[in-house]
């Protein structure tokens, strides 16, 4: 059955295996186990089940589409599971080190410096840019899929999923909660925002179970990888839309106090690394595959 798994399936199974190993060997018994571990096992079984159903679907094309876009759901579930996993490991937070790096680079706390730009209109625009992150990669892969460009779709989707998983490894190695929590005592004013913007921020806080996701900036990395692949896959209209959206998103991560600047720098480097290694990694995970989508 392994030969019929897609490269993304295999990549996800490797990530789940890694997380399961971390759960088994690094989390003290009775703390976070079995919740995260069970989640990873169930997700692995779901991947195999979807592969079986996809191969036997026949005329049920909807099952193939579900299989193709299942990684979107799995990425969300895995991300939220990291909250319990990182807490269970009991890792120290690295915010103090990240704060020192930012301060040594700029001589100020960047989020405090950006208070001079604080106004409700700008906050609303940056919040909109920040949440556009959730739609950018979906827009790209949906456009490629709808055009029937399987090769471009497979390459772009794999690179995006790879970038997500690499950022998750970063959260495990360097857990940090970000300046909105750690630098609140040095901020001289709250972000000025309207009721809708405030509602969006509160909703995101409520939905995000994993709070230790500052380093690297996944928003920056995923947005840049999406931008690069929109260009590489010749989605010119989407690329032109993404250029200002991605630029605004990167600025918003610091303005809205979600990230330190060093997180953003790490996100840029992660995006570059992903674009560099994604093609060879995709070829590696494509070996011996008999899935027609590869």
Phi and psi in degrees as GROMACS dihedral restraints (atoms count N, CA, C in turn):
[ dihedral_restraints ]
;  ai    aj    ak    al  type     phi  dphi    fc
    3     4     5     6     1   -59.2    20    10
    4     5     6     7     1   -30.3    20    10
    6     7     8     9     1   -69.6    20    10
    7     8     9    10     1   -16.1    20    10
    9    10    11    12     1   -97.8    20    10
   10    11    12    13     1    -0.9    20    10
   12    13    14    15     1   -74.0    20    10
   13    14    15    16     1   143.8    20    10
   15    16    17    18     1   -75.8    20    10
   16    17    18    19     1   162.1    20    10
   18    19    20    21     1   -55.7    20    10
   19    20    21    22     1   -37.6    20    10
   21    22    23    24     1   -67.9    20    10
   22    23    24    25     1   -38.5    20    10
   24    25    26    27     1   -57.6    20    10
   25    26    27    28     1   -46.2    20    10
   27    28    29    30     1   -66.9    20    10
   28    29    30    31     1   -41.6    20    10
   30    31    32    33     1   -60.9    20    10
   31    32    33    34     1   -44.1    20    10
   33    34    35    36     1   -65.4    20    10
   34    35    36    37     1   -40.0    20    10
   36    37    38    39     1   -63.3    20    10
   37    38    39    40     1   -37.3    20    10
   39    40    41    42     1   -64.3    20    10
   40    41    42    43     1   -42.6    20    10
   42    43    44    45     1   -64.5    20    10
   43    44    45    46     1   -43.3    20    10
   45    46    47    48     1   -63.9    20    10
   46    47    48    49     1   -38.1    20    10
   48    49    50    51     1   -63.6    20    10
   49    50    51    52     1   -43.2    20    10
   51    52    53    54     1   -60.2    20    10
   52    53    54    55     1   -47.7    20    10
   54    55    56    57     1   -66.2    20    10
   55    56    57    58     1   -36.1    20    10
   57    58    59    60     1   -66.0    20    10
   58    59    60    61     1   -40.3    20    10
   60    61    62    63     1   -63.8    20    10
   61    62    63    64     1   -41.1    20    10
   63    64    65    66     1   -61.8    20    10
   64    65    66    67     1   -41.7    20    10
   66    67    68    69     1   -63.0    20    10
   67    68    69    70     1   -44.0    20    10
   69    70    71    72     1   -71.1    20    10
   70    71    72    73     1   -37.7    20    10
   72    73    74    75     1  -101.8    20    10
   73    74    75    76     1   -20.1    20    10
   75    76    77    78     1  -113.1    20    10
   76    77    78    79     1   -17.7    20    10
   78    79    80    81     1   -94.7    20    10
   79    80    81    82     1   121.4    20    10
   81    82    83    84     1   -57.4    20    10
   82    83    84    85     1   141.8    20    10
   84    85    86    87     1   -56.4    20    10
   85    86    87    88     1   136.1    20    10
   87    88    89    90     1    91.3    20    10
   88    89    90    91     1    -5.2    20    10
   90    91    92    93     1   -94.4    20    10
   91    92    93    94     1   -79.9    20    10
   93    94    95    96     1  -101.0    20    10
   94    95    96    97     1   -13.6    20    10
   96    97    98    99     1   -85.9    20    10
   97    98    99   100     1   135.7    20    10
   99   100   101   102     1  -102.5    20    10
  100   101   102   103     1     4.7    20    10
  102   103   104   105     1   -54.8    20    10
  103   104   105   106     1   -58.5    20    10
  105   106   107   108     1   -63.6    20    10
  106   107   108   109     1   -41.1    20    10
  108   109   110   111     1   -60.2    20    10
  109   110   111   112     1   -43.3    20    10
  111   112   113   114     1   -62.2    20    10
  112   113   114   115     1   -40.1    20    10
  114   115   116   117     1   -58.6    20    10
  115   116   117   118     1   -45.4    20    10
  117   118   119   120     1   -67.4    20    10
  118   119   120   121     1   -38.4    20    10
  120   121   122   123     1   -65.3    20    10
  121   122   123   124     1   -44.1    20    10
  123   124   125   126     1   -64.6    20    10
  124   125   126   127     1   -39.1    20    10
  126   127   128   129     1   -65.2    20    10
  127   128   129   130     1   -39.1    20    10
  129   130   131   132     1   -62.0    20    10
  130   131   132   133     1   -43.8    20    10
  132   133   134   135     1   -64.4    20    10
  133   134   135   136     1   -35.1    20    10
  135   136   137   138     1   -64.1    20    10
  136   137   138   139     1   -39.1    20    10
  138   139   140   141     1   -62.6    20    10
  139   140   141   142     1   -47.3    20    10
  141   142   143   144     1   -63.9    20    10
  142   143   144   145     1   -40.8    20    10
  144   145   146   147     1   -63.8    20    10
  145   146   147   148     1   -42.8    20    10
  147   148   149   150     1   -63.4    20    10
  148   149   150   151     1   -36.6    20    10
  150   151   152   153     1   -63.6    20    10
  151   152   153   154     1   -44.5    20    10
  153   154   155   156     1   -62.5    20    10
  154   155   156   157     1   -47.4    20    10
  156   157   158   159     1   -65.1    20    10
  157   158   159   160     1   -38.5    20    10
  159   160   161   162     1   -62.5    20    10
  160   161   162   163     1   -41.8    20    10
  162   163   164   165     1   -68.9    20    10
  163   164   165   166     1   -27.4    20    10
  165   166   167   168     1  -102.4    20    10
  166   167   168   169     1     7.8    20    10
  168   169   170   171     1   -67.7    20    10
  169   170   171   172     1   -33.9    20    10
  171   172   173   174     1    63.8    20    10
  172   173   174   175     1  -116.3    20    10
  174   175   176   177     1   -82.5    20    10
  175   176   177   178     1    -5.9    20    10
  177   178   179   180     1   -80.3    20    10
  178   179   180   181     1    74.8    20    10
  180   181   182   183     1   -63.7    20    10
  181   182   183   184     1   -23.5    20    10
  183   184   185   186     1   -61.1    20    10
  184   185   186   187     1   -32.2    20    10
  186   187   188   189     1   -67.9    20    10
  187   188   189   190     1   -35.3    20    10
  189   190   191   192     1   -65.4    20    10
  190   191   192   193     1   -40.1    20    10
  192   193   194   195     1   -65.9    20    10
  193   194   195   196     1   -39.7    20    10
  195   196   197   198     1   -62.1    20    10
  196   197   198   199     1   -42.2    20    10
  198   199   200   201     1   -62.1    20    10
  199   200   201   202     1   -42.5    20    10
  201   202   203   204     1   -64.2    20    10
  202   203   204   205     1   -41.8    20    10
  204   205   206   207     1   -98.7    20    10
  205   206   207   208     1     3.0    20    10
  207   208   209   210     1   -57.6    20    10
  208   209   210   211     1   -33.7    20    10
  210   211   212   213     1   -55.9    20    10
  211   212   213   214     1   -26.8    20    10
  213   214   215   216     1   -60.5    20    10
  214   215   216   217     1   -46.9    20    10
  216   217   218   219     1   -67.4    20    10
  217   218   219   220     1   -41.7    20    10
  219   220   221   222     1   -65.7    20    10
  220   221   222   223     1   -37.6    20    10
  222   223   224   225     1   -60.5    20    10
  223   224   225   226     1   -43.0    20    10
  225   226   227   228     1   -64.8    20    10
  226   227   228   229     1   -45.6    20    10
  228   229   230   231     1   -64.2    20    10
  229   230   231   232     1   -44.6    20    10
  231   232   233   234     1   -62.6    20    10
  232   233   234   235     1   -43.3    20    10
  234   235   236   237     1   -58.2    20    10
  235   236   237   238     1   -48.7    20    10
  237   238   239   240     1   -66.0    20    10
  238   239   240   241     1   -30.2    20    10
  240   241   242   243     1   -66.9    20    10
  241   242   243   244     1   -24.6    20    10
  243   244   245   246     1   -64.2    20    10
  244   245   246   247     1   -25.6    20    10
  246   247   248   249     1   -58.5    20    10
  247   248   249   250     1   -49.8    20    10
  249   250   251   252     1   -69.7    20    10
  250   251   252   253     1   -38.0    20    10
  252   253   254   255     1   -66.2    20    10
  253   254   255   256     1   -48.6    20    10
  255   256   257   258     1   -64.8    20    10
  256   257   258   259     1   -39.4    20    10
  258   259   260   261     1   -63.7    20    10
  259   260   261   262     1   -40.1    20    10
  261   262   263   264     1   -66.7    20    10
  262   263   264   265     1   -36.7    20    10
  264   265   266   267     1   -65.0    20    10
  265   266   267   268     1   -31.8    20    10
  267   268   269   270     1    76.6    20    10
  268   269   270   271     1    27.8    20    10
  270   271   272   273     1   -65.4    20    10
  271   272   273   274     1   146.6    20    10
  273   274   275   276     1   -71.8    20    10
  274   275   276   277     1   153.3    20    10
  276   277   278   279     1   -86.0    20    10
  277   278   279   280     1   145.8    20    10
  279   280   281   282     1  -106.7    20    10
  280   281   282   283     1    18.9    20    10
  282   283   284   285     1   -59.3    20    10
  283   284   285   286     1   -38.0    20    10
  285   286   287   288     1   -60.6    20    10
  286   287   288   289     1   -41.0    20    10
  288   289   290   291     1   -67.3    20    10
  289   290   291   292     1   -41.2    20    10
  291   292   293   294     1   -66.6    20    10
  292   293   294   295     1   -37.5    20    10
  294   295   296   297     1   -63.0    20    10
  295   296   297   298     1   -43.5    20    10
  297   298   299   300     1   -63.1    20    10
  298   299   300   301     1   -40.2    20    10
  300   301   302   303     1   -63.2    20    10
  301   302   303   304     1   -47.0    20    10
  303   304   305   306     1   -58.0    20    10
  304   305   306   307     1   -45.6    20    10
  306   307   308   309     1   -68.5    20    10
  307   308   309   310     1   -35.9    20    10
  309   310   311   312     1   -69.3    20    10
  310   311   312   313     1   -29.6    20    10
  312   313   314   315     1   -77.4    20    10
  313   314   315   316     1   -37.6    20    10
  315   316   317   318     1  -116.3    20    10
  316   317   318   319     1   -13.9    20    10
  318   319   320   321     1    75.0    20    10
  319   320   321   322     1     2.8    20    10
  321   322   323   324     1  -147.2    20    10
  322   323   324   325     1   168.1    20    10
  324   325   326   327     1   -84.6    20    10
  325   326   327   328     1   115.7    20    10
  327   328   329   330     1   -54.1    20    10
  328   329   330   331     1   -37.7    20    10
  330   331   332   333     1   -67.4    20    10
  331   332   333   334     1   -32.3    20    10
  333   334   335   336     1   -72.6    20    10
  334   335   336   337     1   -42.4    20    10
  336   337   338   339     1   -58.7    20    10
  337   338   339   340     1   -36.9    20    10
  339   340   341   342     1   -75.9    20    10
  340   341   342   343     1    -2.7    20    10
  342   343   344   345     1   -60.4    20    10
  343   344   345   346     1   -23.9    20    10
  345   346   347   348     1   -65.0    20    10
  346   347   348   349     1   -17.9    20    10
  348   349   350   351     1   -95.7    20    10
  349   350   351   352     1     0.5    20    10
  351   352   353   354     1   -64.6    20    10
  352   353   354   355     1   111.3    20    10
  354   355   356   357     1  -154.9    20    10
  355   356   357   358     1   152.9    20    10
  357   358   359   360     1   -63.3    20    10
  358   359   360   361     1   -34.6    20    10
  360   361   362   363     1   -66.3    20    10
  361   362   363   364     1   -47.1    20    10
  363   364   365   366     1   -65.3    20    10
  364   365   366   367     1   -38.4    20    10
  366   367   368   369     1   -61.8    20    10
  367   368   369   370     1   -42.4    20    10
  369   370   371   372     1   -63.9    20    10
  370   371   372   373     1   -42.2    20    10
  372   373   374   375     1   -65.4    20    10
  373   374   375   376     1   -43.1    20    10
  375   376   377   378     1   -69.0    20    10
  376   377   378   379     1   -33.2    20    10
  378   379   380   381     1   -66.9    20    10
  379   380   381   382     1   -38.7    20    10
  381   382   383   384     1   -63.6    20    10
  382   383   384   385     1   -41.4    20    10
  384   385   386   387     1   -63.9    20    10
  385   386   387   388     1   -39.5    20    10
  387   388   389   390     1   -63.3    20    10
  388   389   390   391     1   -44.1    20    10
  390   391   392   393     1   -78.8    20    10
  391   392   393   394     1   -12.3    20    10
  393   394   395   396     1   -63.8    20    10
  394   395   396   397     1   -19.1    20    10
  396   397   398   399     1   -53.6    20    10
  397   398   399   400     1   -36.1    20    10
  399   400   401   402     1   -71.5    20    10
  400   401   402   403     1   -18.0    20    10
  402   403   404   405     1  -108.0    20    10
  403   404   405   406     1   -20.6    20    10
  405   406   407   408     1   -57.9    20    10
  406   407   408   409     1   -57.3    20    10
  408   409   410   411     1   -64.5    20    10
  409   410   411   412     1   -34.6    20    10
  411   412   413   414     1   -64.9    20    10
  412   413   414   415     1   -41.1    20    10
  414   415   416   417     1   -61.1    20    10
  415   416   417   418     1   -41.7    20    10
  417   418   419   420     1   -67.0    20    10
  418   419   420   421     1   -52.1    20    10
  420   421   422   423     1   -67.5    20    10
  421   422   423   424     1   -33.4    20    10
  423   424   425   426     1   -66.0    20    10
  424   425   426   427     1   -40.6    20    10
  426   427   428   429     1   -64.0    20    10
  427   428   429   430     1   -44.6    20    10
  429   430   431   432     1   -66.4    20    10
  430   431   432   433     1   -39.6    20    10
  432   433   434   435     1   -66.4    20    10
  433   434   435   436     1   -42.6    20    10
  435   436   437   438     1   -66.1    20    10
  436   437   438   439     1   -28.1    20    10
  438   439   440   441     1   -82.4    20    10
  439   440   441   442     1    -6.8    20    10
  441   442   443   444     1    73.5    20    10
  442   443   444   445     1    18.4    20    10
  444   445   446   447     1   -86.7    20    10
  445   446   447   448     1    81.9    20    10
  447   448   449   450     1   -64.1    20    10
  448   449   450   451     1   -41.1    20    10
  450   451   452   453     1   -64.8    20    10
  451   452   453   454     1   -47.6    20    10
  453   454   455   456     1   -64.9    20    10
  454   455   456   457     1   -41.0    20    10
  456   457   458   459     1   -60.5    20    10
  457   458   459   460     1   -48.6    20    10
  459   460   461   462     1   -61.5    20    10
  460   461   462   463     1   -43.1    20    10
  462   463   464   465     1   -66.3    20    10
  463   464   465   466     1   -46.6    20    10
  465   466   467   468     1   -67.5    20    10
  466   467   468   469     1   -45.5    20    10
  468   469   470   471     1   -62.3    20    10
  469   470   471   472     1   -41.7    20    10
  471   472   473   474     1   -63.2    20    10
  472   473   474   475     1   -44.9    20    10
  474   475   476   477     1   -62.1    20    10
  475   476   477   478     1   -40.6    20    10
  477   478   479   480     1   -66.7    20    10
  478   479   480   481     1   -45.5    20    10
  480   481   482   483     1   -63.1    20    10
  481   482   483   484     1   -41.5    20    10
  483   484   485   486     1   -59.5    20    10
  484   485   486   487     1   -42.9    20    10
  486   487   488   489     1   -63.6    20    10
  487   488   489   490     1   -41.2    20    10
  489   490   491   492     1   -57.2    20    10
  490   491   492   493     1   -49.4    20    10
  492   493   494   495     1   -67.4    20    10
  493   494   495   496     1   -37.1    20    10
  495   496   497   498     1   -64.9    20    10
  496   497   498   499     1   -38.3    20    10
  498   499   500   501     1   -66.0    20    10
  499   500   501   502     1   -35.4    20    10
  501   502   503   504     1   -64.9    20    10
  502   503   504   505     1   -37.8    20    10
  504   505   506   507     1   -62.6    20    10
  505   506   507   508     1   -37.3    20    10
  507   508   509   510     1   -61.3    20    10
  508   509   510   511     1   -40.0    20    10
  510   511   512   513     1   -64.4    20    10
  511   512   513   514     1   -35.0    20    10
  513   514   515   516     1   -69.9    20    10
  514   515   516   517     1   -39.5    20    10
  516   517   518   519     1   -79.3    20    10
  517   518   519   520     1   -39.9    20    10
  519   520   521   522     1  -127.6    20    10
  520   521   522   523     1    69.9    20    10
  522   523   524   525     1   -65.6    20    10
  523   524   525   526     1   134.0    20    10
  525   526   527   528     1  -155.6    20    10
  526   527   528   529     1   146.4    20    10
  528   529   530   531     1   -97.0    20    10
  529   530   531   532     1   -17.9    20    10
  531   532   533   534     1    97.8    20    10
  532   533   534   535     1   164.2    20    10
  534   535   536   537     1   -66.9    20    10
  535   536   537   538     1   -22.6    20    10
  537   538   539   540     1   -62.4    20    10
  538   539   540   541     1   -24.7    20    10
  540   541   542   543     1   -99.3    20    10
  541   542   543   544     1   -40.5    20    10
  543   544   545   546     1   -88.0    20    10
  544   545   546   547     1   -24.1    20    10
  546   547   548   549     1  -111.3    20    10
  547   548   549   550     1    14.5    20    10
  549   550   551   552     1   -61.4    20    10
  550   551   552   553     1   -27.7    20    10
  552   553   554   555     1   -76.0    20    10
  553   554   555   556     1   -17.9    20    10
  555   556   557   558     1  -104.0    20    10
  556   557   558   559     1    -9.6    20    10
  558   559   560   561     1   -70.0    20    10
  559   560   561   562     1   134.6    20    10
  561   562   563   564     1   -89.3    20    10
  562   563   564   565     1   -11.9    20    10
  564   565   566   567     1  -155.6    20    10
  565   566   567   568     1   147.8    20    10
  567   568   569   570     1   -72.3    20    10
  568   569   570   571     1   157.0    20    10
  570   571   572   573     1   -64.5    20    10
  571   572   573   574     1   128.7    20    10
  573   574   575   576     1   -79.3    20    10
  574   575   576   577     1   128.8    20    10
  576   577   578   579     1  -154.6    20    10
  577   578   579   580     1   156.3    20    10
  579   580   581   582     1   -82.0    20    10
  580   581   582   583     1   173.9    20    10
  582   583   584   585     1   -62.1    20    10
  583   584   585   586     1   -36.4    20    10
  585   586   587   588     1   -67.2    20    10
  586   587   588   589     1   -44.5    20    10
  588   589   590   591     1   -62.0    20    10
  589   590   591   592     1   -42.1    20    10
  591   592   593   594     1   -62.2    20    10
  592   593   594   595     1   -40.1    20    10
  594   595   596   597     1   -63.8    20    10
  595   596   597   598     1   -41.4    20    10
  597   598   599   600     1   -61.5    20    10
  598   599   600   601     1   -45.7    20    10
  600   601   602   603     1   -62.6    20    10
  601   602   603   604     1   -43.3    20    10
  603   604   605   606     1   -67.1    20    10
  604   605   606   607     1   -36.7    20    10
  606   607   608   609     1   -65.5    20    10
  607   608   609   610     1   -44.7    20    10
  609   610   611   612     1   -60.8    20    10
  610   611   612   613     1   -42.6    20    10
  612   613   614   615     1   -61.1    20    10
  613   614   615   616     1   -38.8    20    10
  615   616   617   618     1   -72.1    20    10
  616   617   618   619     1   -34.3    20    10
  618   619   620   621     1   -80.9    20    10
  619   620   621   622     1   -25.9    20    10
  621   622   623   624     1   -86.2    20    10
  622   623   624   625     1   102.5    20    10
  624   625   626   627     1   -75.3    20    10
  625   626   627   628     1   -33.2    20    10
  627   628   629   630     1   -90.9    20    10
  628   629   630   631     1   113.9    20    10
  630   631   632   633     1   -98.0    20    10
  631   632   633   634     1    -8.2    20    10
  633   634   635   636     1   -98.5    20    10
  634   635   636   637     1    55.6    20    10
  636   637   638   639     1  -123.2    20    10
  637   638   639   640     1    35.0    20    10
  639   640   641   642     1   -80.4    20    10
  640   641   642   643     1   -40.6    20    10
  642   643   644   645     1  -117.0    20    10
  643   644   645   646     1   122.4    20    10
  645   646   647   648     1   -80.5    20    10
  646   647   648   649     1   174.3    20    10
  648   649   650   651     1   -75.4    20    10
  649   650   651   652     1   102.0    20    10
  651   652   653   654     1   -64.5    20    10
  652   653   654   655     1   -34.5    20    10
  654   655   656   657     1   -57.1    20    10
  655   656   657   658     1   -46.9    20    10
  657   658   659   660     1   -64.3    20    10
  658   659   660   661     1   -48.1    20    10
  660   661   662   663     1   -63.1    20    10
  661   662   663   664     1   -49.8    20    10
  663   664   665   666     1   -65.1    20    10
  664   665   666   667     1   -41.5    20    10
  666   667   668   669     1   -61.8    20    10
  667   668   669   670     1   -42.9    20    10
  669   670   671   672     1   -68.8    20    10
  670   671   672   673     1   -41.1    20    10
  672   673   674   675     1   -62.5    20    10
  673   674   675   676     1   -41.4    20    10
  675   676   677   678     1   -61.4    20    10
  676   677   678   679     1   -43.0    20    10
  678   679   680   681     1   -61.4    20    10
  679   680   681   682     1   -46.6    20    10
  681   682   683   684     1   -61.6    20    10
  682   683   684   685     1   -43.8    20    10
  684   685   686   687     1   -75.6    20    10
  685   686   687   688     1   -25.3    20    10
  687   688   689   690     1   -63.0    20    10
  688   689   690   691     1   -38.5    20    10
  690   691   692   693     1   -70.7    20    10
  691   692   693   694     1   -47.6    20    10
  693   694   695   696     1   -63.0    20    10
  694   695   696   697     1   -34.3    20    10
  696   697   698   699     1   -91.1    20    10
  697   698   699   700     1     6.4    20    10
  699   700   701   702     1    63.0    20    10
  700   701   702   703     1    34.3    20    10
  702   703   704   705     1   -89.2    20    10
  703   704   705   706     1    76.0    20    10
  705   706   707   708     1   -64.1    20    10
  706   707   708   709     1   -42.8    20    10
  708   709   710   711     1   -63.2    20    10
  709   710   711   712     1   -45.3    20    10
  711   712   713   714     1   -65.1    20    10
  712   713   714   715     1   -39.1    20    10
  714   715   716   717     1   -59.6    20    10
  715   716   717   718     1   -44.2    20    10
  717   718   719   720     1   -65.2    20    10
  718   719   720   721     1   -32.2    20    10
  720   721   722   723     1   -72.6    20    10
  721   722   723   724     1   -37.8    20    10
  723   724   725   726     1   -72.1    20    10
  724   725   726   727     1   -30.5    20    10
  726   727   728   729     1   -55.3    20    10
  727   728   729   730     1   -55.6    20    10
  729   730   731   732     1   -70.2    20    10
  730   731   732   733     1   -32.0    20    10
  732   733   734   735     1   -66.2    20    10
  733   734   735   736     1   -44.3    20    10
  735   736   737   738     1   -67.7    20    10
  736   737   738   739     1   -41.2    20    10
  738   739   740   741     1   -59.6    20    10
  739   740   741   742     1   -45.5    20    10
  741   742   743   744     1   -66.6    20    10
  742   743   744   745     1   -38.2    20    10
  744   745   746   747     1   -60.9    20    10
  745   746   747   748     1   -44.5    20    10
  747   748   749   750     1   -61.5    20    10
  748   749   750   751     1   -43.9    20    10
  750   751   752   753     1   -64.8    20    10
  751   752   753   754     1   -38.8    20    10
  753   754   755   756     1   -63.2    20    10
  754   755   756   757     1   -30.4    20    10
  756   757   758   759     1   -60.6    20    10
  757   758   759   760     1   -33.2    20    10
  759   760   761   762     1   -89.5    20    10
  760   761   762   763     1   -43.9    20    10
  762   763   764   765     1   -56.5    20    10
  763   764   765   766     1   -43.7    20    10
  765   766   767   768     1   -82.0    20    10
  766   767   768   769     1     0.0    20    10
  768   769   770   771     1    71.1    20    10
  769   770   771   772     1    25.4    20    10
  771   772   773   774     1   -82.5    20    10
  772   773   774   775     1   -30.0    20    10
  774   775   776   777     1  -137.1    20    10
  775   776   777   778     1   152.6    20    10
  777   778   779   780     1   -79.6    20    10
  778   779   780   781     1   160.7    20    10
  780   781   782   783     1   -63.6    20    10
  781   782   783   784     1   -35.7    20    10
  783   784   785   786     1   -62.9    20    10
  784   785   786   787     1   -29.7    20    10
  786   787   788   789     1   -63.5    20    10
  787   788   789   790     1   -41.9    20    10
  789   790   791   792     1   -66.4    20    10
  790   791   792   793     1   -42.3    20    10
  792   793   794   795     1   -59.8    20    10
  793   794   795   796     1   -44.0    20    10
  795   796   797   798     1   -63.3    20    10
  796   797   798   799     1   -35.6    20    10
  798   799   800   801     1   -65.3    20    10
  799   800   801   802     1   -39.2    20    10
  801   802   803   804     1   -63.9    20    10
  802   803   804   805     1   -44.6    20    10
  804   805   806   807     1   -65.0    20    10
  805   806   807   808     1   -37.8    20    10
  807   808   809   810     1   -64.6    20    10
  808   809   810   811     1   -40.7    20    10
  810   811   812   813     1   -61.4    20    10
  811   812   813   814     1   -44.2    20    10
  813   814   815   816     1   -62.5    20    10
  814   815   816   817     1   -42.7    20    10
  816   817   818   819     1   -62.0    20    10
  817   818   819   820     1   -43.5    20    10
  819   820   821   822     1   -61.8    20    10
  820   821   822   823     1   -47.8    20    10
  822   823   824   825     1   -61.3    20    10
  823   824   825   826     1   -34.4    20    10
  825   826   827   828     1   -71.1    20    10
  826   827   828   829     1   -45.7    20    10
  828   829   830   831     1   -95.7    20    10
  829   830   831   832     1   -13.4    20    10
  831   832   833   834     1   -58.2    20    10
  832   833   834   835     1   -45.7    20    10
  834   835   836   837     1   -60.6    20    10
  835   836   837   838     1   -46.1    20    10
  837   838   839   840     1   -69.6    20    10
  838   839   840   841     1   -34.6    20    10
  840   841   842   843     1   -68.0    20    10
  841   842   843   844     1   -38.5    20    10
  843   844   845   846     1   -63.3    20    10
  844   845   846   847     1   -42.4    20    10
  846   847   848   849     1   -63.1    20    10
  847   848   849   850     1   -40.2    20    10
  849   850   851   852     1   -61.0    20    10
  850   851   852   853     1   -44.4    20    10
  852   853   854   855     1   -80.9    20    10
  853   854   855   856     1    -5.7    20    10
  855   856   857   858     1   -91.9    20    10
  856   857   858   859     1   -12.6    20    10
  858   859   860   861     1   -60.5    20    10
  859   860   861   862     1   136.4    20    10
  861   862   863   864     1    65.6    20    10
  862   863   864   865     1    11.9    20    10
  864   865   866   867     1   -81.7    20    10
  865   866   867   868     1   138.6    20    10
  867   868   869   870     1  -113.3    20    10
  868   869   870   871     1    12.0    20    10
  870   871   872   873     1   -76.3    20    10
  871   872   873   874     1   127.2    20    10
  873   874   875   876     1   -63.7    20    10
  874   875   876   877     1   -14.8    20    10
  876   877   878   879     1   -78.9    20    10
  877   878   879   880     1   -17.4    20    10
